[in-house]
Amino acid sequence: MSWPYHFISLSESDKLHRRELLDLRGYYAQLSIIIVIVAVRVFRFATRSTIKRDGPVSGKGRRYLVCGLWLLWLLGLSIWNSGDDYLHLTKALGRVGLSQLPLQVLMSPAYSSQPAASSVLSVLTGIPQRALTPYHRLFGRAVVSLLLTHAALYTLFFVQTSHPEFGILLFKRVQDLDVQCGLFAIFSAVSLVLFVRPASQKGLQSWLMQGTIQERRKMFYFGHVSLVVLLCVAAYSHVKQAQKYILQTLAASVLNWVCSWLLC
């Protein structure tokens, strides 16, 4: 079975249509979040779920199942209507991945000293924050995997495209600011996955972050937030299409902080 995607030349009208489809993907990806939140809230209300009864949201296997299904949905959304256009798929993966950043922020507790402080999503769904935080970590890995695939496919495109002065396009593009910002954003995203929470620290990170559990939790929190800020700044500078998602993430962060502060 051959690889179904190819480098194709598009007319201006085709490029416009592709941009419209990419915008639509981001809209669908975020609309699906709202639909799921409403569905979870209705389900928990119907089953009279309480804080002491986490029901279908608890359990490691269930978390992996839910996050795996969500990742499949995002992948399917990226592939949808992309035809055999390699760059369409590549751009779609990045667009869909970035569209999930506001959700990630809304799932996270905003206080390092209060790991169980309710996030906006905890309030909206009625799911306790302690049950929601593991989903935050797994969903984050799903988002990073989309962004990594986006970067890998673009790198392959640059390697396989010739350039009259540099031999291959990669050597030219790595000197451009937008690509440098994109690479830095990917580096920050991968660092977020590697920079694990205090309870799971081993090796070098455990040696670097010494102290009580509260002190290590605070260091982790500020380190984690710093990496998120770097990711957002780099993504904002990477391409214009990313800017609205970064601004949404900033707004979500403020909203989540206020929510956690009020309920702390």
MOTA-V435992 format. One record per residue. N is the residue number from 0. RES is the residue in one letter. SS is DSSP state (A for helix, B for strand, O for the rest). OMEGA is omega in whole degrees, 0 to 359 (* if undefined). NEAR is the number of other ideal C-beta (glycine too) atoms within 12 Angstrom. Layout:
n & res & ss & omega & near
N & RES & SS & OMEGA & NEAR
N & RES & SS & OMEGA & NEAR
This chain:
n & res & ss & omega & near
0 & M & O & 184 & 3
1 & S & O & 177 & 6
2 & W & O & 189 & 12
3 & P & O & 185 & 14
4 & Y & O & 185 & 23
5 & H & B & 173 & 18
6 & F & O & 184 & 23
7 & I & O & 177 & 19
8 & S & O & 182 & 11
9 & L & O & 172 & 20
10 & S & O & 180 & 10
11 & E & A & 179 & 10
12 & S & A & 178 & 10
13 & D & A & 178 & 17
14 & K & A & 177 & 18
15 & L & A & 178 & 13
16 & H & A & 178 & 19
17 & R & A & 178 & 29
18 & R & A & 179 & 23
19 & E & A & 178 & 17
20 & L & A & 178 & 28
21 & L & A & 176 & 36
22 & D & A & 181 & 23
23 & L & A & 178 & 23
24 & R & A & 179 & 39
25 & G & A & 179 & 35
26 & Y & A & 180 & 21
27 & Y & A & 181 & 25
28 & A & A & 180 & 40
29 & Q & A & 176 & 30
30 & L & A & 180 & 18
31 & S & A & 176 & 24
32 & I & A & 180 & 34
33 & I & A & 180 & 20
34 & I & A & 180 & 15
35 & V & A & 179 & 28
36 & I & A & 179 & 26
37 & V & A & 181 & 17
38 & A & A & 179 & 17
39 & V & A & 181 & 29
40 & R & A & 179 & 22
41 & V & A & 180 & 16
42 & F & A & 182 & 19
43 & R & A & 177 & 26
44 & F & A & 182 & 15
45 & A & A & 182 & 12
46 & T & O & 179 & 16
47 & R & O & 179 & 12
48 & S & O & 179 & 23
49 & T & B & 179 & 14
50 & I & O & 182 & 21
51 & K & O & 181 & 11
52 & R & B & 185 & 16
53 & D & O & 176 & 26
54 & G & A & 187 & 23
55 & P & A & 182 & 21
56 & V & A & 184 & 34
57 & S & O & 179 & 22
58 & G & O & 184 & 15
59 & K & A & 180 & 15
60 & G & A & 180 & 13
61 & R & A & 179 & 19
62 & R & A & 179 & 27
63 & Y & A & 179 & 19
64 & L & A & 181 & 17
65 & V & A & 181 & 27
66 & C & A & 177 & 28
67 & G & A & 178 & 20
68 & L & A & 179 & 19
69 & W & A & 178 & 31
70 & L & A & 177 & 29
71 & L & A & 178 & 17
72 & W & A & 180 & 27
73 & L & A & 176 & 38
74 & L & A & 178 & 26
75 & G & A & 178 & 22
76 & L & A & 178 & 33
77 & S & A & 182 & 38
78 & I & A & 185 & 25
79 & W & O & 173 & 22
80 & N & O & 179 & 20
81 & S & O & 179 & 31
82 & G & O & 177 & 20
83 & D & O & 183 & 17
84 & D & B & 182 & 27
85 & Y & A & 182 & 27
86 & L & A & 176 & 32
87 & H & A & 178 & 35
88 & L & A & 182 & 39
89 & T & A & 179 & 32
90 & K & A & 182 & 36
91 & A & A & 179 & 40
92 & L & A & 178 & 41
93 & G & A & 181 & 41
94 & R & A & 181 & 43
95 & V & A & 178 & 46
96 & G & A & 180 & 42
97 & L & A & 181 & 45
98 & S & A & 182 & 39
99 & Q & O & 182 & 43
100 & L & A & 177 & 47
101 & P & A & 178 & 34
102 & L & A & 180 & 40
103 & Q & A & 180 & 42
104 & V & A & 182 & 37
105 & L & A & 178 & 39
106 & M & A & 191 & 41
107 & S & O & 173 & 41
108 & P & O & 188 & 39
109 & A & O & 182 & 37
110 & Y & O & 180 & 27
111 & S & O & 182 & 26
112 & S & O & 180 & 21
113 & Q & O & 183 & 21
114 & P & O & 180 & 31
115 & A & O & 179 & 23
116 & A & O & 187 & 29
117 & S & O & 172 & 35
118 & S & O & 178 & 41
119 & V & A & 182 & 36
120 & L & A & 176 & 38
121 & S & A & 179 & 35
122 & V & A & 184 & 25
123 & L & A & 184 & 26
124 & T & A & 185 & 35
125 & G & O & 179 & 29
126 & I & O & 178 & 37
127 & P & O & 183 & 30
128 & Q & A & 180 & 35
129 & R & A & 177 & 22
130 & A & A & 184 & 35
131 & L & A & 184 & 39
132 & T & A & 176 & 32
133 & P & A & 175 & 31
134 & Y & A & 177 & 40
135 & H & A & 180 & 36
136 & R & A & 182 & 28
137 & L & A & 177 & 28
138 & F & A & 177 & 39
139 & G & A & 178 & 38
140 & R & A & 178 & 29
141 & A & A & 179 & 36
142 & V & A & 180 & 44
143 & V & A & 179 & 36
144 & S & A & 176 & 30
145 & L & A & 181 & 41
146 & L & A & 177 & 43
147 & L & A & 178 & 27
148 & T & A & 176 & 29
149 & H & A & 181 & 39
150 & A & A & 181 & 34
151 & A & A & 180 & 22
152 & L & A & 177 & 29
153 & Y & A & 178 & 33
154 & T & A & 177 & 24
155 & L & A & 177 & 22
156 & F & A & 180 & 28
157 & F & A & 181 & 30
158 & V & A & 185 & 21
159 & Q & A & 180 & 20
160 & T & O & 182 & 21
161 & S & B & 177 & 16
162 & H & B & 186 & 17
163 & P & O & 183 & 10
164 & E & O & 187 & 10
165 & F & O & 181 & 17
166 & G & B & 175 & 14
167 & I & B & 185 & 19
168 & L & A & 182 & 24
169 & L & A & 183 & 22
170 & F & A & 176 & 19
171 & K & A & 188 & 18
172 & R & A & 180 & 24
173 & V & O & 177 & 22
174 & Q & O & 181 & 16
175 & D & O & 186 & 19
176 & L & A & 183 & 15
177 & D & A & 178 & 22
178 & V & A & 177 & 26
179 & Q & A & 177 & 17
180 & C & A & 178 & 29
181 & G & A & 179 & 36
182 & L & A & 179 & 31
183 & F & A & 177 & 26
184 & A & A & 178 & 40
185 & I & A & 177 & 35
186 & F & A & 179 & 24
187 & S & A & 181 & 33
188 & A & A & 179 & 39
189 & V & A & 178 & 24
190 & S & A & 178 & 23
191 & L & A & 179 & 35
192 & V & A & 183 & 26
193 & L & A & 182 & 22
194 & F & O & 190 & 33
195 & V & O & 181 & 23
196 & R & O & 185 & 31
197 & P & A & 184 & 27
198 & A & A & 183 & 17
199 & S & A & 186 & 18
200 & Q & O & 177 & 23
201 & K & O & 172 & 14
202 & G & A & 187 & 11
203 & L & A & 182 & 12
204 & Q & A & 178 & 22
205 & S & A & 179 & 19
206 & W & A & 182 & 11
207 & L & A & 185 & 16
208 & M & O & 180 & 29
209 & Q & O & 180 & 14
210 & G & O & 179 & 16
211 & T & O & 180 & 12
212 & I & A & 178 & 18
213 & Q & A & 179 & 17
214 & E & A & 179 & 16
215 & R & A & 178 & 28
216 & R & A & 179 & 26
217 & K & A & 178 & 22
218 & M & A & 178 & 26
219 & F & A & 183 & 31
220 & Y & A & 182 & 28
221 & F & A & 175 & 19
222 & G & A & 179 & 27
223 & H & A & 180 & 37
224 & V & A & 179 & 27
225 & S & A & 178 & 18
226 & L & A & 177 & 28
227 & V & A & 179 & 36
228 & V & A & 179 & 23
229 & L & A & 177 & 26
230 & L & A & 183 & 41
231 & C & A & 179 & 35
232 & V & A & 180 & 21
233 & A & A & 180 & 32
234 & A & A & 179 & 42
235 & Y & A & 181 & 28
236 & S & A & 185 & 23
237 & H & A & 180 & 35
238 & V & O & 181 & 27
239 & K & A & 183 & 17
240 & Q & A & 181 & 26
241 & A & A & 191 & 34
242 & Q & A & 182 & 22
243 & K & A & 179 & 23
244 & Y & A & 178 & 39
245 & I & A & 177 & 32
246 & L & A & 175 & 19
247 & Q & A & 179 & 30
248 & T & A & 177 & 33
249 & L & A & 178 & 23
250 & A & A & 178 & 20
251 & A & A & 179 & 32
252 & S & A & 178 & 29
253 & V & A & 179 & 19
254 & L & A & 181 & 24
255 & N & A & 179 & 38
256 & W & A & 179 & 25
257 & V & A & 180 & 21
258 & C & A & 180 & 28
259 & S & A & 180 & 32
260 & W & A & 181 & 18
261 & L & A & 185 & 16
262 & L & A & 183 & 21
263 & C & O & * & 20
